[in-house]
Amino acid sequence: MAPTPDRARPDREDTHPVNPRRRAAALAATLVLVPALAACGSDEPVPESSDDIVLWLVGPDTGEDLREHLVTTFAERNPGATLTIEEKDWSTLLGDLDEALVDPALTPDVVELGNTQAPTYTTSGAFREISPELYEELGGEDLLQSFVEAGSVDGTVYALPYYFGSRYVFYRKDVWKQAGVEVPETLEEFGDAVKKLHTDNMAGFALGGQDWRNGISWVFANGGELAVKEGDRWVSTLSDPNTVAGLEQWQDVYSNASYLPATELDASYWDFINDGVDSDTPAAATMMAPAWARWSVGDLVRNDDGAEVRDGMADTSKFDIFALPGVDGGVAPVFAGGSNLAISSLTRNVELSEDLLRIVYSDEYQTMLAGAGLGPANTTFTEAMEGDKFGRTLVETAEASKLTPAAPGWAEIESRAIYEDLFKEIARGGDVAQVAAEYDAIITPLLDGTTDDE
């Protein structure tokens, strides 16, 4: 099964952003009030325990065969009970969660959310604790630990990894070969390569000015961090010399290898490296994208339904991939996207919700995730992805990858598109050290989710 397009926009885009303190505090306060309101009575009584549970999945990444397996297996294991799957959209998920997680009549029992969103909700009491016994039963230390950390508070686990994705470089092998450019072994060599490939009619590297999800790979590769926890508070570290060095290196590559505007987001880059409509010349020689993008790259063919689709890079003389190299070689630590799963603290059936997790973390389902091109939560199943270069490169880049900071206010930072604005200023040629200092002052008050700005 070909994976569906990227779910990596858990941040876009609240129409009316809520400040971090209000989001976390409102959730926590309302959750405390719910039992009291139920005890006093109301016009809409809290539903009693139900044999029907609801799972929220976000976007189309969990394909139909995976969904069917969950529903069918759940029914087989729990006669008389029903699992209903509702699909939500990444662009409105934060608002949906804020509304539903505080209302027993609206809450899903189990919810998927982005790994960068998890800290906001785990710190507000929105999710039920995953007991140590259940955690071990579902995989324990074999679960992707960076995602476990994103879903934990002070060592208590509230949200588990669902799947991970990583990103790597896709390139026009024929164009690179014709230009005499070799696959680079260091990050500096990568920059030199895409700058050499850049012409008036073809970008060496398709890169949008606001594409921070790719851009932070240069920060991580240079030893920089976006934020760190100092004592009991989070601090933005864009002004750290290593972070500045990474941003300056990214600025050089963007300015000299891409013609996409400074206002361009992480666009459909595959449209640039596929052949043009009227010629065999692509609009760009190189792109960097999540692994699933393979299915948007290649020559046009007809599928079984007669629709035109890309062939997934079948022509190996024309299309190829490699891991973004690090500063001193090896693999650069790229940004890892993915999802977590959690049980609502207001679930109407704890036992059935926990049993759904047992299905998700079963050997069979983890193998199915890997087969669908989604990195399995249980890392012992990544071997199922290593049968071809795409799976091997995904695993290789994921092992070196990093996440955004597990700060309570991070989801709000993303919802306000602050990093898009940061990278836009750098793409426009701004002095990196100066811009970094300005944005440190903006970001630090938001990280702990306690700012009281209006």
C-alpha positions in Angstrom: 0.0 0.0 0.0 1.3 3.4 -0.9 1.3 5.8 2.1 -0.8 8.9 1.8 0.5 12.4 1.8 2.2 13.9 4.8 0.5 14.6 8.1 3.3 16.9 9.1 1.3 20.0 9.6 -0.1 19.6 13.1 0.4 23.4 13.6 -1.8 24.9 10.9 -3.5 27.0 11.7 -5.9 28.2 14.4 -8.0 31.1 13.1 -8.1 32.6 16.6 -4.9 31.5 18.4 -5.3 30.8 22.1 -2.4 31.8 24.3 -0.5 28.9 25.9 -1.6 29.6 29.4 -5.3 29.8 28.4 -5.1 26.5 26.4 -3.4 24.4 29.1 -5.1 26.1 32.1 -8.6 26.1 30.5 -8.3 22.4 29.8 -7.0 21.6 33.3 -9.7 23.8 35.0 -12.5 22.4 33.0 -11.4 18.8 33.6 -11.4 19.4 37.3 -14.9 20.9 37.1 -16.5 18.0 35.1 -16.9 15.6 38.0 -18.4 18.3 40.2 -20.9 19.3 37.6 -21.9 15.7 37.1 -22.4 15.3 40.8 -24.6 18.4 41.0 -26.7 17.3 38.1 -27.2 19.1 34.8 -29.5 19.3 31.8 -27.1 17.0 29.9 -26.0 14.2 32.2 -22.6 12.7 31.7 -22.9 9.5 29.6 -22.4 6.2 31.5 -19.9 3.6 30.5 -20.4 2.5 26.9 -19.5 -0.5 24.9 -19.0 1.7 21.9 -15.7 3.6 21.8 -14.5 6.3 19.4 -11.0 6.6 18.0 -9.9 9.9 16.4 -7.4 9.5 13.6 -6.0 12.5 11.9 -5.6 12.8 8.2 -5.5 9.9 5.8 -2.2 8.3 6.7 -3.8 5.4 8.5 -5.0 3.7 5.4 -8.2 1.7 4.9 -6.6 -1.7 5.4 -5.2 -0.5 8.8 -8.5 0.9 9.8 -10.4 -2.2 8.8 -8.0 -4.3 10.8 -8.6 -2.2 13.9 -12.4 -2.3 13.7 -12.6 -6.0 12.8 -10.1 -7.1 15.4 -11.7 -5.0 18.1 -15.1 -6.5 17.4 -13.6 -10.0 17.5 -11.9 -9.4 20.8 -14.9 -7.6 22.4 -18.2 -9.2 21.3 -21.0 -6.7 21.4 -18.7 -3.7 21.5 -18.1 -1.4 18.6 -15.1 0.8 17.6 -16.0 3.9 15.5 -13.1 5.7 13.8 -13.6 9.4 13.1 -11.1 11.2 10.9 -10.0 14.7 11.9 -8.0 17.3 10.0 -4.6 18.5 11.1 -5.5 22.1 10.3 -8.4 22.2 12.9 -7.2 19.5 15.4 -6.1 21.8 18.2 -9.6 23.4 18.3 -11.3 20.1 18.1 -9.2 18.7 21.0 -9.8 21.8 23.1 -13.6 21.5 22.7 -13.9 17.7 23.0 -11.4 16.7 25.7 -13.3 18.7 28.3 -16.7 17.4 27.5 -17.7 13.8 28.4 -20.4 13.9 25.7 -18.0 14.9 22.9 -14.6 13.3 23.9 -13.1 10.6 21.8 -12.0 7.6 23.9 -8.6 7.3 22.2 -7.1 10.1 20.2 -4.2 10.6 17.7 -2.3 13.8 17.9 1.0 15.1 16.6 4.1 14.4 18.5 4.8 18.2 18.8 1.3 18.7 20.2 1.4 16.0 22.9 3.2 18.1 25.6 0.5 20.7 25.7 -2.2 18.1 26.5 -0.2 15.8 28.7 0.6 18.7 31.0 -3.1 19.8 31.3 -4.6 16.5 32.5 -6.4 15.8 29.3 -5.1 12.2 29.0 -5.3 9.1 31.3 -2.1 7.8 32.7 -0.7 4.7 31.0 0.1 2.5 33.9 3.6 1.0 34.2 2.2 -2.5 33.7 0.3 -1.5 30.6 3.3 0.4 29.2 5.4 -2.8 29.5 2.7 -4.9 28.0 2.5 -2.6 25.0 6.2 -2.6 24.3 8.0 -0.8 27.1 11.6 0.2 26.2 11.1 -1.1 22.7 8.8 1.8 21.9 10.3 4.8 20.2 11.6 6.6 23.3 11.8 10.2 21.9 8.0 9.9 21.3 7.5 8.4 24.7 9.2 11.4 26.2 7.1 13.8 24.2 4.0 12.1 25.8 5.3 12.0 29.4 5.3 14.3 32.3 7.9 13.8 35.1 8.3 10.2 34.2 4.6 9.4 34.0 3.4 8.2 30.5 0.2 9.7 29.1 0.7 9.4 25.3 2.4 6.6 23.4 4.1 6.8 20.0 1.8 5.8 17.1 4.0 6.0 14.1 7.1 8.0 13.0 8.2 9.4 9.7 11.5 10.8 8.7 12.8 12.8 5.8 15.6 12.4 3.3 16.9 13.8 0.0 15.2 13.0 -3.3 17.2 13.9 -6.4 17.2 13.7 -10.2 19.9 11.2 -10.7 20.1 11.8 -14.4 20.4 15.6 -13.9 23.1 15.2 -11.2 25.0 12.8 -13.4 24.9 15.0 -16.5 26.2 17.9 -14.4 29.0 15.7 -13.0 27.9 16.1 -9.4 28.5 13.2 -7.0 26.3 12.3 -4.0 27.8 14.4 -1.1 29.3 13.0 2.0 29.1 16.1 4.2 26.5 18.8 4.7 28.9 21.4 3.2 29.4 19.2 0.2 25.6 19.0 -0.1 25.3 22.8 -0.2 28.1 23.0 -2.8 26.4 20.3 -4.9 22.9 22.0 -5.1 24.5 25.4 -5.7 26.4 24.0 -8.6 23.2 22.5 -10.0 21.3 25.8 -9.7 20.6 27.5 -13.1 18.3 30.2 -14.4 15.8 27.6 -15.4 16.2 24.9 -12.7 16.6 25.2 -8.9 19.4 23.2 -7.5 17.3 22.6 -4.4 13.5 23.2 -4.1 13.3 24.9 -0.7 10.7 27.3 0.6 11.8 30.3 2.7 9.4 29.4 5.5 10.1 25.7 5.5 11.4 25.4 9.0 10.8 21.6 9.3 13.5 21.0 6.8 15.5 24.0 7.9 16.1 22.9 11.5 18.1 19.9 10.2 20.9 22.4 9.6 20.6 23.6 13.2 20.7 20.0 14.6 23.5 19.0 12.3 25.6 21.9 13.7 25.0 20.9 17.3 22.4 23.5 17.9 19.1 23.3 19.8 15.8 25.2 19.4 15.2 25.3 23.1 16.5 23.7 26.3 15.1 23.4 29.8 17.1 25.3 32.4 16.0 24.3 35.9 12.2 24.4 35.8 11.8 26.6 32.8 12.2 26.4 29.1 14.5 28.8 27.2 14.7 29.5 23.5 18.3 29.0 22.3 18.3 30.4 18.7 21.1 32.7 19.7 23.4 29.8 20.7 26.5 29.9 18.4 25.9 26.4 17.1 22.3 27.3 16.3 23.3 30.5 14.5 25.9 28.5 12.5 23.3 26.1 11.3 20.8 28.9 10.4 23.6 30.7 8.5 24.4 27.6 6.6 20.8 27.1 5.7 20.5 30.7 4.6 23.4 30.2 2.2 21.9 27.2 0.7 18.5 28.8 0.3 19.9 32.0 -1.2 22.1 30.3 -3.7 20.2 27.1 -4.7 16.5 27.8 -4.5 14.3 30.3 -6.3 11.2 29.6 -4.2 10.0 32.8 -2.5 10.7 33.6 1.2 7.0 33.3 1.9 6.9 29.7 0.5 6.0 27.0 3.0 7.0 23.4 2.9 5.4 23.0 -0.5 4.7 20.0 -2.8 8.3 19.8 -3.7 7.8 16.6 -5.8 6.1 18.8 -8.4 9.5 20.4 -8.9 11.6 17.3 -9.5 9.1 15.5 -11.7 9.4 16.3 -15.4 7.8 19.5 -16.6 4.5 19.4 -18.5 6.1 20.5 -21.7 9.6 19.2 -21.4 11.8 16.6 -19.7 13.5 19.3 -17.7 12.5 19.4 -14.0 12.0 22.7 -12.2 14.4 21.5 -9.5 17.2 18.9 -9.3 16.7 18.1 -5.6 14.2 18.2 -2.8 14.0 17.1 0.8 10.7 15.5 2.0 9.2 12.8 4.2 9.6 9.3 3.1 6.0 9.0 1.9 6.8 11.5 -0.9 8.2 8.7 -2.9 4.6 8.0 -4.1 4.3 11.5 -5.6 7.6 11.1 -7.5 8.3 9.4 -10.8 6.8 9.0 -14.2 3.0 9.0 -14.8 1.4 5.6 -15.2 -2.2 4.3 -15.0 -3.3 2.4 -11.9 -5.8 -0.4 -11.8 -8.6 2.1 -11.8 -7.3 3.9 -14.9 -6.2 7.0 -13.0 -2.9 8.6 -13.7 -0.5 8.3 -10.8 3.3 8.5 -10.2 5.1 5.2 -10.3 7.0 5.7 -7.1 10.4 6.3 -8.7 10.5 3.1 -10.7 13.1 4.5 -13.1 16.2 4.1 -11.0 18.4 5.8 -13.6 16.3 8.9 -13.2 15.3 9.2 -9.6 17.1 8.3 -6.4 17.5 9.1 -2.7 20.1 9.6 0.0 20.2 10.6 3.6 21.1 14.3 4.3 24.8 14.1 5.4 26.0 15.5 8.6 28.6 18.2 9.1 31.4 15.6 9.5 29.8 12.9 7.5 27.4 10.2 8.5 23.7 11.2 8.7 22.4 14.6 9.7 19.8 14.6 12.5 16.7 15.6 10.6 13.4 16.5 12.1 11.2 13.5 12.8 7.5 13.8 12.4 4.9 11.4 13.6 2.0 10.9 16.0 1.1 9.9 19.5 -1.9 8.0 20.8 -3.6 8.7 24.2 -6.7 7.8 26.1 -8.9 10.7 27.1 -9.2 11.2 30.8 -12.9 11.3 30.3 -13.2 8.0 28.4 -16.4 6.2 28.9 -14.7 2.8 28.9 -11.2 2.5 30.2 -11.0 -1.3 29.6 -12.0 -1.1 26.0 -9.8 1.9 25.3 -6.8 0.0 26.8 -7.7 -3.1 24.7 -7.7 -0.9 21.6 -4.1 0.0 22.4 -3.3 -3.7 22.8 -4.4 -4.1 19.2 -2.4 -1.1 17.9 0.8 -2.3 19.6 0.3 -6.0 18.6 2.9 -7.7 16.4 0.5 -7.9 13.6 -0.5 -4.2 13.5 3.1 -3.0 14.0 4.1 -5.1 11.0 1.2 -3.6 9.0 2.4 -0.1 9.8 5.9 -0.9 8.6 4.5 -2.4 5.4 2.5 0.7 4.8 5.7 2.8 5.0 4.9 4.3 8.4 7.6 3.9 11.0 6.2 1.5 13.7 6.0 2.6 17.3 7.8 -0.6 18.4 11.3 -0.3 17.0 11.8 -4.0 16.8 9.6 -4.0 13.8 11.6 -1.6 11.7 13.4 -4.6 10.2 10.2 -5.1 8.2 11.0 -1.8 6.4 14.5 -2.7 5.4 13.7 -4.7 2.3 14.5 -1.8 0.0 16.5 1.4 -0.1 13.5 3.5 0.9 12.8 1.6 4.1 16.5 1.4 4.9 17.0 5.1 4.4 13.9 5.9 6.5 15.2 3.8 9.4 18.7 5.3 9.0 17.5 8.9 9.1 14.9 8.2 11.8 17.6 6.7 14.1 19.6 10.0 13.8 16.5 12.3 13.9 15.5 14.8 16.5 12.1 16.1 17.7 11.1 19.7 18.6 11.3 20.5 22.3 8.8 18.8 24.6 7.8 22.1 26.0 4.2 22.7 27.2 3.8 25.7 24.9 5.2 24.2 21.8 1.9 23.5 20.1 0.9 27.1 20.5 4.3 28.3 19.0 3.5 26.2 16.0 -0.1 27.4 15.8 1.1 31.0 15.6 3.5 30.1 12.8 6.4 31.7 14.7 9.1 29.5 13.1 7.7 30.2 9.7 8.2 33.9 10.4 11.7 33.3 11.7 12.8 31.5 8.7 11.1 34.0 6.4 13.2 36.8 7.9 16.4 34.7 7.5 15.4 33.8 3.9 15.0 37.5 3.1 18.7 38.0 4.1 18.3 39.2 7.6 21.3 39.1 9.9 21.0 35.7 11.5 22.3 36.5 14.9 20.1 39.6 15.2 17.0 37.8 14.0 17.7 34.9 16.4 18.0 37.2 19.4 14.7 38.9 18.4 12.9 35.5 18.2 14.4 34.2 21.4 12.6 37.1 23.1 9.3 36.1 21.4 9.6 32.4 22.0 10.9 32.0 25.5 7.8 33.4 27.2 5.6 31.0 25.3 7.6 27.8 25.9 6.3 27.0 29.4 2.7 27.7 28.5 2.4 30.3 31.2 2.5 33.6 29.3 -0.4 36.0 29.9 -0.2 37.9 26.7 -3.5 38.9 25.1 
